[in-house]
Every structure is written in C-alpha cells, then in structure tokens.
Amino acid sequence: YVSFSYLAKFIGELLVPVAPFDQKSGRETWTVAFAPDGSYFAWSQGHRIVTLVPWSKCLKNFVGEGSTGAGPQRLSRQNSEGGTVVPVGEPREHTIDCGDIVWGLAFGSSVPEKQSRCVNIEWHRFKFGQDQLLLATGLNNGRVKIWDVYTGKLLLNLMDHTDIVRDLTFAPDGSLMLVSASRDKTLRVWDLKDDGNMVKVLRGHQNWVYCSAFSPDSSVLCSVGASKSVFLWDMDKYSLIRKLEGHHNDVVSCEFSPDGALLATASYDTRVIIWDPHVGTVLLELAHLFPPPSPIFAGGANDRWVRSVAFCHDGRHIASITDDRMVRFWTIDEKSPKTIAPLINGLCCAFSIDGSVLAAGSRDGSVHFWACPKGIASLQHLCRMALRRVMSTQQVQKLPIPPRIRSYLSYQDL
C-alpha cells in the first residue's frame, strides 16, 4: 500500500563474523543503544558478546560507502584486539564478553553535582567523574554487570534478580540511578553512585516485565509487560501512579517523547498506542493490521506483532519494528506510515542522539541503519515541546488561552 518512493533510505549495516556451525538460534541482537553524548553505539551480539563502536567512525564509513556504491560494512572483531593504532583520547572499539546471554543494555553518564540518594555513605569504591560513561548489561542468569565504556573493564556485578534481566534504563538526569526489568516480575532500582546499592524493588506486575523507560525529567517510570500491562511509577516516592488500560496482548516496548508529554507503547496486539501519561488517556493508535484484530483474537495475528517502538528526538517521528518484516516511520500527526523499509526478523530499534539515524537489531545478530525521514519542524511544534517540557497536561488545561491552542498544546489534535 506504499509506493517505492516512500521507502526509507538504507545507509548501512554491521554484520558479525559467523562460523558455519553458528548460524542458528542464540545469536539474537535483543538490544541496541546510543551513548547519551553520541560517542558510542552498542549492541548485543547473541550468546554473550556486546560490541561498542565509536559512532562517528561508524557513520563515516556508512557515508563513504553510500557515495562509492560499495557494499555494507562488515564489522570485524579483530579491531578490538589491539591490531589497529587508535590515537590517544579518541573513542576505540571494545568487544565485551559478559559471560552469559545479553538481553538488555543501557548507557549511563554521570553529573558530578548530582548527589547519591544514599546520604549516609561516606566512602565509595568508585568516583564517577565528569567523563564517566558506563554500560549496564542485563544477563540471562539475572545478573546486571556494569562496565567502563572507555576501558571495557567490569566495575560492578549486581545480583538480586532471580530470572532474566530483560531491559535496563538509566535516569536521564545524570544521577546514575538504574532500573532493571526482569522476568521475575519485578523492577529493581539501583544507585550506582552508592556502589550499586539496590534502593527499591517495584512490585505490581503479575507476569514478565519486558521493558521500562524514564520520563525526560526522571520523575516518572513506565514499565510494560505480559498480560497487557502498562504501569506508571512515581520515582520520587517509588509508588504506582496508575495502570493504563487499552492493549489486548503483551506489551513489550515503551518510550516517552522528548518533552515528556507523550508515551508510546508497542504490543503483540499489532498496535502502538500513544498515550497522555499525565492523565492516562489514549491520544493515537498506530495500527499494523487492517482491520485491527478484535480483543479476543488479538493474540492470533502473530505475523504483525510489534516488537519495538522508538521516539525520535525531534518529537515528531516514531519508528516501529514488526514481525511482518517491516520497519515503519510514523509522524505523530498521521495515522499511516510516512516511510517503510524491509527488515527480516527485526527485534529492537533506537534513534541516534541527533535523531538522524535509526538502528535496528535482528535475530541473526546484525544491525541495520536507516536515515530518519527529514522535515523541518514548525515553530508551533517547537514552542509546544518547549512548553510541555515544564508543564503537565493538567497545568496546560488551566491556562487562560483559546480552546484550540489549549487542544494543540495538549496533543489533543493527534
């Protein structure tokens, strides 16, 4: 239903060297991530390997290949073994053996002025300075390992979960508060500035927890899981704010918009729902199957299961990965995709920090990259995002302004 002219621009891929006997299961890329400062890209290569690649070098290779017509880049693990000379001070590639299957990973960077929430600790093993960049990895055995990105060294080994750690997310405020989501039905909050002390266990999910995401101001956490679950947590009080009702099957991915006014959730019910997290209402549904399945049969259309959703940093574009071998790019003001691209066995996706590139991981351990659809945001949208970063929906509704403007600022026009 989409013409060839609407195909997203493919810019490159990272392929993993594979032995002939190693071409079946166990090589999945369950997670891809970009460092907050844009310096590194990381992905989990199946079994137990995570590779960290300097993003500028990676992007430069893609651009060069695009202009010369050469094939996709094949990443060699030999690069991380000291075979090439890397100038001092420049990011270098690392390959980390985590010791078990890697399901989740997340970057975290610290802000020195941001104090640990544990005020009684006078001595710390680790001093997190201005240039500290960490990588957290969630493993099959329930452990969370914390690595120094610059050196590839293991810093902490957190052991409290009793099942697979499916997802990890750092608070974006530089506090180094980490949340892990697990198949043991819990979320755990860790304070890495307090040597990885576990601050709180968030209980409420009745089944597996698949994913979690912080709001941009770090005050709210969304967690999603099996049995249609979408929970919102107050991260100052560590209490449940509300449950969002609307999905008809397992919810497997979630992310807030850059201004915190919207929340996107992806489900096996073939839909992405865009919510207003402040009041808990549905603003928009992005359908991947027409007509959409009825609630009672929502688990039957498994060739349209949505695996992952990501919000672009421009606040206008959303990407979704689905089992129908497609990547879709949406805009928040349209109910049909803006562009699409083919992707076999896609599992996860993430936008680069500047929002120009989407990375998607697949079951064969590779990562594919597309250019995000370009467009100039209206001044209206930029003003709306600036306002919504500091105002909740309830505060906007009380403004003495015309109803049409109030509706626009509340994203009621989606």
C-alpha positions as CSV (number, residue, x, y, z in Angstrom):
1,Y,0.0,0.0,0.0
2,V,3.1,2.2,0.0
3,S,4.9,3.1,-3.3
4,F,8.6,2.6,-3.8
5,S,9.2,6.3,-3.4
6,Y,8.2,6.0,0.2
7,L,11.0,3.6,1.1
8,A,13.2,4.8,3.9
9,K,16.9,5.4,2.9
10,F,19.1,2.4,4.0
11,I,22.6,3.7,4.9
12,G,24.5,0.6,6.1
13,E,24.7,-2.4,8.4
14,L,27.0,-4.0,10.9
15,L,27.5,-7.8,10.4
16,V,29.0,-10.2,12.8
17,P,31.5,-12.8,11.5
18,V,29.9,-16.2,11.9
19,A,31.3,-19.7,11.8
20,P,29.3,-22.2,9.7
21,F,28.2,-24.2,12.7
22,D,26.9,-21.0,14.5
23,Q,24.1,-19.9,12.2
24,K,21.0,-20.9,14.1
25,S,19.5,-19.6,17.3
26,G,21.3,-17.8,20.2
27,R,22.7,-15.0,18.1
28,E,19.9,-12.5,18.5
29,T,20.5,-8.8,18.9
30,W,18.0,-8.1,21.7
31,T,19.1,-4.5,22.3
32,V,20.8,-1.6,20.6
33,A,21.8,1.7,22.2
34,F,23.4,5.0,21.6
35,A,25.6,6.8,24.3
36,P,23.9,10.0,25.7
37,D,26.8,12.1,24.2
38,G,26.6,10.3,20.9
39,S,30.2,8.9,21.2
40,Y,29.4,5.2,21.1
41,F,26.9,2.7,19.6
42,A,26.4,-0.6,21.3
43,W,24.6,-3.8,20.5
44,S,24.3,-7.3,22.0
45,Q,25.6,-10.0,19.6
46,G,23.7,-13.0,20.8
47,H,25.5,-15.5,23.0
48,R,27.3,-13.2,25.5
49,I,29.0,-10.6,23.4
50,V,28.5,-6.8,23.5
51,T,30.3,-4.6,21.0
52,L,31.0,-0.9,21.5
53,V,31.8,1.1,18.3
54,P,32.7,4.8,18.1
55,W,29.6,6.2,16.4
56,S,31.3,8.9,14.4
57,K,33.6,6.4,12.8
58,C,30.7,4.0,12.1
59,L,28.7,6.8,10.5
60,K,31.6,8.0,8.4
61,N,32.1,4.5,7.0
62,F,28.4,4.4,6.0
63,V,28.5,7.8,4.3
64,G,31.6,6.8,2.4
65,E,30.1,3.5,1.3
66,G,27.0,5.3,0.2
67,S,29.0,7.6,-2.1
68,T,31.2,5.0,-3.6
69,G,28.5,2.3,-4.1
70,A,30.4,-0.3,-2.0
71,G,28.6,-2.9,0.0
72,P,27.6,-2.8,3.7
73,Q,30.3,-2.6,6.3
74,R,31.2,-5.9,7.9
75,L,32.4,-5.3,11.4
76,S,35.5,-7.4,12.4
77,R,36.0,-8.3,16.0
78,Q,39.7,-8.1,15.3
79,N,39.5,-4.4,15.5
80,S,39.1,-4.6,19.3
81,E,42.1,-6.8,19.9
82,G,44.7,-4.1,19.6
83,G,45.6,-4.7,15.9
84,T,45.0,-1.1,14.9
85,V,46.6,2.0,16.4
86,V,44.0,4.4,17.9
87,P,45.1,8.0,18.7
88,V,45.1,8.9,22.4
89,G,41.9,10.4,23.5
90,E,39.8,9.0,20.7
91,P,37.0,6.5,21.4
92,R,38.0,3.0,20.5
93,E,36.1,-0.1,19.8
94,H,35.6,-2.7,22.5
95,T,34.2,-6.2,22.5
96,I,33.0,-7.3,25.9
97,D,32.4,-10.9,26.9
98,C,29.6,-10.7,29.5
99,G,29.7,-14.4,30.4
100,D,26.1,-15.1,29.6
101,I,23.4,-14.3,27.1
102,V,22.8,-10.5,27.0
103,W,19.2,-9.4,26.9
104,G,19.3,-5.7,27.9
105,L,21.9,-2.9,27.8
106,A,21.9,0.8,28.5
107,F,24.4,3.7,28.7
108,G,24.6,5.9,31.7
109,S,26.7,9.1,32.2
110,S,27.1,10.9,35.5
111,V,26.8,14.5,36.6
112,P,29.3,15.2,39.5
113,E,27.0,17.7,41.2
114,K,24.2,15.2,41.3
115,Q,24.4,13.6,44.7
116,S,23.6,10.0,45.6
117,R,20.2,9.4,47.2
118,C,22.0,7.5,49.9
119,V,23.2,10.3,52.2
120,N,24.8,8.3,54.9
121,I,27.5,6.7,52.9
122,E,30.9,8.4,53.5
123,W,33.1,6.1,51.4
124,H,32.7,4.9,47.9
125,R,34.7,2.4,45.9
126,F,34.1,4.3,42.6
127,K,34.5,8.0,41.9
128,F,32.3,8.9,39.0
129,G,33.8,12.0,37.3
130,Q,32.7,14.3,34.5
131,D,34.0,12.0,31.8
132,Q,32.5,8.8,33.2
133,L,30.5,6.7,30.8
134,L,29.0,3.4,31.9
135,L,27.4,0.5,30.1
136,A,24.9,-1.7,32.0
137,T,24.2,-5.2,30.7
138,G,21.3,-7.4,31.8
139,L,22.0,-11.1,31.6
140,N,20.2,-14.5,31.2
141,N,21.2,-15.5,34.8
142,G,19.6,-12.5,36.4
143,R,22.8,-10.5,36.9
144,V,23.4,-6.9,35.9
145,K,27.0,-6.1,35.1
146,I,28.3,-2.5,34.9
147,W,31.2,-1.7,32.6
148,D,33.5,1.2,32.0
149,V,32.9,2.1,28.3
150,Y,36.3,3.7,27.8
151,T,38.4,0.8,29.1
152,G,35.9,-2.2,28.8
153,K,36.6,-3.1,32.4
154,L,34.0,-4.6,34.7
155,L,33.1,-2.3,37.6
156,L,30.1,-3.8,39.3
157,N,28.2,-7.1,39.4
158,L,24.7,-6.7,40.7
159,M,23.0,-9.9,41.8
160,D,19.4,-9.8,43.1
161,H,17.1,-10.8,40.2
162,T,16.1,-14.4,40.1
163,D,15.3,-14.6,36.3
164,I,16.4,-13.0,33.0
165,V,17.0,-9.2,33.1
166,R,15.1,-8.2,30.0
167,D,15.7,-4.5,30.0
168,L,17.7,-1.7,31.6
169,T,17.3,2.1,31.7
170,F,19.2,4.9,33.3
171,A,17.6,8.0,34.7
172,P,18.4,10.8,32.2
173,D,19.3,13.3,35.0
174,G,22.9,12.1,35.4
175,S,22.2,10.6,38.9
176,L,23.3,7.1,37.8
177,M,20.0,5.6,39.1
178,L,19.5,2.4,37.1
179,V,16.2,0.4,36.7
180,S,16.3,-3.2,35.7
181,A,13.2,-5.0,34.4
182,S,13.1,-8.8,34.8
183,R,11.1,-11.9,34.0
184,D,11.0,-12.4,37.8
185,K,8.0,-9.9,37.6
186,T,9.9,-7.1,39.4
187,L,11.7,-3.9,38.6
188,R,14.7,-3.0,40.8
189,V,16.2,0.4,41.3
190,W,20.0,0.7,41.8
191,D,22.1,3.6,42.9
192,L,25.4,3.3,41.1
193,K,26.9,6.3,42.8
194,D,26.4,4.3,46.0
195,D,28.5,1.4,44.7
196,G,25.4,-0.2,43.1
197,N,23.2,-0.3,46.2
198,M,19.7,-1.6,45.5
199,V,17.4,1.2,46.6
200,K,13.9,-0.3,45.9
201,V,12.0,-3.3,44.4
202,L,9.0,-2.2,42.4
203,R,6.3,-4.9,42.6
204,G,2.9,-5.0,40.8
205,H,3.4,-6.9,37.6
206,Q,1.8,-10.3,37.7
207,N,3.9,-11.6,34.8
208,W,7.2,-10.9,33.0
209,V,8.3,-7.3,32.7
210,Y,9.6,-6.7,29.2
211,C,10.7,-3.0,29.2
212,S,10.9,0.2,31.2
213,A,11.6,3.9,30.4
214,F,12.1,7.1,32.3
215,S,10.3,10.3,31.5
216,P,12.8,13.1,30.4
217,D,12.8,14.7,33.9
218,S,13.4,11.3,35.6
219,S,10.3,11.7,37.8
220,V,8.2,9.0,36.2
221,L,9.0,5.5,35.1
222,C,6.8,3.5,32.7
223,S,7.1,-0.3,32.8
224,V,5.3,-2.7,30.4
225,G,4.9,-6.5,30.4
226,A,2.8,-9.6,29.8
227,S,-0.9,-9.6,30.4
228,K,-1.5,-6.2,28.7
229,S,0.4,-4.4,31.5
230,V,1.4,-0.7,31.3
231,F,2.3,0.8,34.7
232,L,3.4,4.3,35.6
233,W,5.6,4.8,38.7
234,D,6.4,7.9,40.8
235,M,10.2,7.7,41.1
236,D,10.4,10.1,44.0
237,K,8.1,8.0,46.2
238,Y,8.6,4.7,44.4
239,S,4.9,4.2,44.2
240,L,2.4,3.2,41.5
241,I,0.7,6.2,39.9
242,R,-1.7,4.4,37.6
243,K,-2.2,1.5,35.2
244,L,-3.0,2.3,31.6
245,E,-5.8,0.2,30.0
246,G,-6.0,-0.2,26.3
247,H,-3.8,-3.0,24.9
248,H,-5.2,-6.5,24.2
249,N,-1.9,-8.6,24.4
250,D,1.6,-8.5,25.9
251,V,3.2,-5.0,25.9
252,V,6.9,-5.3,25.0
253,S,8.3,-1.8,24.4
254,C,7.8,1.7,25.7
255,E,9.4,5.2,25.3
256,F,8.5,8.8,26.3
257,S,8.6,11.7,23.8
258,P,11.5,14.1,24.4
259,D,9.1,16.7,26.0
260,G,7.5,14.0,28.3
261,A,4.0,14.8,27.1
262,L,3.6,11.6,25.2
263,L,4.2,7.9,25.8
264,A,4.5,5.2,23.1
265,T,3.9,1.6,23.9
266,A,4.2,-1.4,21.5
267,S,2.3,-4.6,21.9
268,Y,1.7,-8.1,20.4
269,D,-1.8,-6.9,19.7
270,T,-0.4,-5.3,16.5
271,R,-0.7,-1.7,17.7
272,V,1.4,1.1,19.0
273,I,-0.6,3.3,21.4
274,I,0.3,6.9,22.0
275,W,-0.8,8.0,25.5
276,D,-1.0,11.2,27.5
277,P,0.9,9.8,30.6
278,H,-0.3,12.7,32.7
279,V,-4.0,11.8,32.6
280,G,-3.8,8.3,31.2
281,T,-5.8,8.8,28.0
282,V,-5.2,7.3,24.6
283,L,-4.3,10.0,22.0
284,L,-3.5,8.0,18.9
285,E,-3.3,4.3,17.8
286,L,-0.8,3.3,15.1
287,A,-2.3,0.1,13.5
288,H,-0.1,-2.5,11.8
289,L,-3.0,-4.8,10.7
290,F,-6.2,-3.9,8.8
291,P,-8.8,-4.3,10.0
292,P,-7.3,-4.5,13.6
293,P,-7.9,-7.8,15.4
294,S,-10.7,-7.9,17.9
295,P,-9.6,-8.1,21.6
296,I,-10.5,-11.7,21.9
297,F,-8.3,-12.7,18.9
298,A,-5.6,-10.1,19.5
299,G,-3.0,-12.9,20.1
300,G,-3.7,-14.6,16.8
301,A,-2.1,-12.2,14.3
302,N,1.5,-13.1,15.2
303,D,2.8,-12.0,11.8
304,R,2.1,-8.4,12.8
305,W,3.4,-8.5,16.4
306,V,5.1,-5.1,17.2
307,R,8.5,-5.9,18.7
308,S,9.8,-2.4,19.5
309,V,9.0,1.3,19.3
310,A,11.2,4.4,19.5
311,F,10.6,8.1,19.7
312,C,12.8,10.3,17.6
313,H,14.5,13.3,19.4
314,D,12.6,15.7,17.2
315,G,9.4,14.8,19.0
316,R,7.7,14.2,15.6
317,H,8.8,10.8,14.3
318,I,8.2,7.3,15.7
319,A,9.7,4.1,14.5
320,S,8.2,0.6,14.9
321,I,9.6,-2.9,14.3
322,T,7.1,-5.6,13.4
323,D,7.1,-9.3,12.6
324,D,5.7,-8.6,9.1
325,R,9.3,-7.9,8.0
326,M,8.9,-4.1,8.0
327,V,10.3,-1.0,9.7
328,R,7.8,1.8,9.7
329,F,8.5,5.5,10.3
330,W,5.4,7.5,11.5
331,T,4.7,11.1,12.3
332,I,2.6,12.0,15.3
333,D,0.0,13.8,13.2
334,E,-0.7,10.9,10.7
335,K,-2.3,7.5,11.2
336,S,-0.4,5.9,8.3
337,P,3.4,5.4,7.9
338,K,5.4,8.2,6.3
339,T,8.1,5.7,5.1
340,I,8.8,2.0,5.4
341,A,11.7,-0.3,4.9
342,P,12.2,-4.1,4.7
343,L,13.7,-5.9,7.7
344,I,13.7,-9.6,8.3
345,N,13.4,-10.8,11.9
346,G,13.7,-7.4,13.5
347,L,13.7,-7.3,17.3
348,C,14.7,-3.8,18.6
349,C,15.4,-0.3,17.5
350,A,16.8,3.1,18.7
351,F,17.3,6.5,17.3
352,S,20.7,8.2,17.3
353,I,21.0,11.1,19.7
354,D,20.6,13.7,16.9
355,G,17.6,11.8,15.5
356,S,19.0,11.4,12.1
357,V,19.5,7.6,12.1
358,L,17.5,4.6,13.2
359,A,19.4,1.4,14.3
360,A,17.5,-1.9,14.3
361,G,18.8,-5.2,15.6
362,S,17.7,-8.6,14.2
363,R,17.7,-12.3,15.1
364,D,20.9,-13.0,13.1
365,G,23.0,-10.7,15.3
366,S,23.3,-7.9,12.7
367,V,22.3,-4.3,13.0
368,H,20.7,-2.2,10.1
369,F,20.7,1.6,9.8
370,W,18.3,3.9,8.0
371,A,18.1,7.7,7.7
372,C,15.2,9.1,9.5
373,P,12.7,11.0,7.3
374,K,13.7,14.6,7.1
375,G,11.5,17.6,7.7
376,I,11.6,21.0,9.2
377,A,9.6,21.2,12.5
378,S,7.1,24.0,12.6
379,L,7.6,26.9,15.0
380,Q,4.4,25.8,16.6
381,H,5.7,22.3,17.3
382,L,9.0,23.7,18.7
383,C,7.1,26.0,21.1
384,R,4.8,23.2,22.1
385,M,7.7,21.0,23.0
386,A,9.5,23.8,24.9
387,L,6.3,24.4,26.9
388,R,5.5,20.8,27.6
389,R,8.9,20.1,29.0
390,V,8.0,22.2,32.0
391,M,4.2,21.9,32.1
392,S,1.9,18.9,32.7
393,T,-1.4,18.4,30.9
394,Q,-3.3,19.5,33.9
395,Q,-1.4,22.8,34.0
396,V,-1.9,23.4,30.3
397,Q,-5.7,22.8,30.7
398,K,-5.8,25.6,33.3
399,L,-4.1,28.2,31.1
400,P,-6.4,31.2,30.1
401,I,-5.9,30.6,26.4
402,P,-8.3,29.8,23.5
403,P,-9.6,26.2,23.4
404,R,-7.9,25.5,20.1
405,I,-4.5,26.4,21.3
406,R,-5.1,24.5,24.6
407,S,-6.0,21.4,22.5
408,Y,-2.9,21.8,20.4
409,L,-0.6,22.1,23.4
410,S,-2.3,19.0,25.0
411,Y,-1.7,17.0,21.8
412,Q,-5.5,16.5,21.6
413,D,-5.4,17.1,17.8
414,L,-3.5,13.9,17.0
